């Protein structure tokens, strides 16, 4: 479906509010000055993710945290970090800079904690601003190819709509990127847009 400009702007603003809250929490947790922005947002089919301007290849290796949600609109929210950004973020937040088994464990725990904070802040923002009750599953950490996400979340279909938000982290003068995906089950995008249009009138 086509999402009108006003609805797309409202979704972007809602996600930005959640991202702002997560940045504040990460600042307190790490003692680092972290700025997060969502300058770009688009809506595509899951099967068309590779055609987005962020070149999300099915064979690309990623580090990701996924959270399933249910309500008037249902789906999965994920934060995805490309390899270089994942490594840079972990090194900055953990203070570790040497590869090895300990670093692998630190990497998973750090990215999982950061991902949980970002996802919960975004979904909390969507839930509160739109006055929607959503229930959440336990977050899942995944590392591997983007195509493998479907093995973790089997309810994802090729024709499901995905809200894709490109996220920029500014941490201690370093540029780190992440991609937020909100994968919506059949009919959920229509429900979400309808709720947004009702709330903004």
Secondary structure, 3 states (H helix, E strand, C coil): CCCCHHHHHHHHHHHHHHHHHHHHHHHHHHCCCEEEEEEEEEEEEHHHHHHCCCCCCCCCEEEEEEEEEECCCCEEEEEEEEHHHHHHHHHHHHCCCCCCHHHHHHHHHHHHHHHHHHHHHHHHHHHHHCCCCCEECCCEEEEEEHHHHHHHCCCCCCCCEEEEEEEEEEECCEEEEEEEEEEECCCHHHHHHHHHHHHHC
